[in-house]
Amino acid sequence: MTETVEREIAGPRTYRNSAALVDNADPVWQAAADNGLIDIAVDHESNNRLVVPETGHAFANMCSCSYLGLNRHPAVLEGVVDAVRDTGTIELMTSTTRIRPTIQRRLEEELGDLFGAHALLSTTCSTVTAGLLPLLASGHLAPGGPRVMIFDRYAHFSMAYVKATCAQESLVLTSGHNDIDFIADACRKYPSVAYVADGAYSMGGAAALDQLLELQDRYGLYLYFDDSHSLSIMGERGEGFVRSRTAPGPLTTIVASLGKGFGSGGGVALLHNAAQAEFLARHGGPLGWSQNLSVPTIGAALGSAAIHRSPELGELQAQLRANLALFDELLPTPLSGNGLPVRRIDVGDADRAVRLSTELYQRGFYSSAVFFPIVPKGQAGLRVMIRADMDRSDLTAFAAHVTELSSAE
Ligand SMILES: *Cc1c(COP(=O)(O)O)cnc(C)c1O
């Protein structure tokens, strides 16, 4: 192809640039693959003991998002079986917007009641975001016309992925991480603005919630939070970091994956009224056209919801806090003591991060090497997630290996 023709066809690559992304990331992915760190198929003896059947290699999973271990809880597993038996199906294979099974409505009502919101369910949190954000940009979710969409630089991939679509509707900006001055400036400059961010960040840390709520009061800033990493682990009913401090409202939406701490699967939007849910089901792209949440997943979520109403939730949260405290004592990091379960061990260089992850894997611990575009360039490291059901002996051994290997490098 001639250069002129290529120029006519390619681009504008303002909000995504696959060539740059692949060129940067693929060599590191390949190094991870060459070291046997990706595409590992295992049998699941427990969350702490995964086994590769071909080799018998057993390892502890240090990067599971099942923060409370609910993915293996008997009540969750029983919920699956009960739901399938009661309905006699795994899914009503019809668009959710038109027909949905009563068990799905039951879960919506249950989650709405549990978290004090109007719950809209979807197959994944990514689908919720993909369906909702363009309508926030176009001005359909709140008065004030099309909204300038500010994405935090560290907002999860599932949100950043929708920038290009949002940009077809309104101006899209990227702020520095928790850059309140940038957001305040935009609020003064433009009539309506939305800020899109994680509540508890997938790579650690949290949103600057108090200051953001102040901007909302002053300027009518719309706040869209993905709180996937704190659902279930914080709050009396597991409502999470953001929902513990503020409620969904005309200018606030909270979304989360149910496939992390909640231990089931699916995604949920916590909305402020039924009209918003109905509107999104009609016009929110995949929120309407994609499949219903499967019946086994709904059953698991109902089982998990029951645990959220019981004293066991507080006990599991306390176990998680104890494991976090132990980890922070053994292996202090900049995120120590923040009450959230994601920890990062900074390495800097991507190849070194892959080497460290490989060595730890051979010693029986899987922790994920993270590198660009998962984290900014030059900030590669290991990502570790602490869970309530981790053994203290595993945490102690893991920390000792990391300390030994880091000092050897
Ligand atoms: C994991 C993750 C998601 C993806 O959730 P799905 O329900 O699998 O789409 C979305 N947002 C954040 C912040 C995540 O960490």
The ligand as an SDF file (V2000), in Angstrom:
LIG
                    3D

 15 15  0  0  0  0  0  0  0  0999 V2000
  -11.8410   -6.4790   36.7010 C   0  0  0  0  0  0  0  0  0  0  0  0
  -12.4060   -5.1530   36.4840 C   0  0  0  0  0  0  0  0  0  0  0  0
  -13.4610   -4.9500   35.5940 C   0  0  0  0  0  0  0  0  0  0  0  0
  -13.9710   -6.0340   34.7320 C   0  0  0  0  0  0  0  0  0  0  0  0
  -15.1110   -6.5870   35.2980 O   0  0  0  0  0  0  0  0  0  0  0  0
  -16.0450   -7.5090   34.4040 P   0  0  0  0  0  0  0  0  0  0  0  0
  -17.2720   -7.6750   35.2300 O   0  0  0  0  0  0  0  0  0  0  0  0
  -15.3170   -8.7780   34.2050 O   0  0  0  0  0  0  0  0  0  0  0  0
  -16.2770   -6.7750   33.1530 O   0  0  0  0  0  0  0  0  0  0  0  0
  -14.0220   -3.7110   35.5280 C   0  0  0  0  0  0  0  0  0  0  0  0
  -13.5620   -2.6950   36.2710 N   0  0  0  0  0  0  0  0  0  0  0  0
  -12.5360   -2.8290   37.1120 C   0  0  0  0  0  0  0  0  0  0  0  0
  -12.0700   -1.6710   37.9220 C   0  0  0  0  0  0  0  0  0  0  0  0
  -11.9090   -4.0560   37.2340 C   0  0  0  0  0  0  0  0  0  0  0  0
  -10.8650   -4.2140   38.0200 O   0  0  0  0  0  0  0  0  0  0  0  0
  1  2  1  0
  2  3  1  0
  2 14  2  0
  3  4  1  0
  3 10  2  0
  4  5  1  0
  5  6  1  0
  6  7  2  0
  6  8  1  0
  6  9  1  0
 10 11  1  0
 11 12  2  0
 12 13  1  0
 12 14  1  0
 14 15  1  0
M  END
$$$$
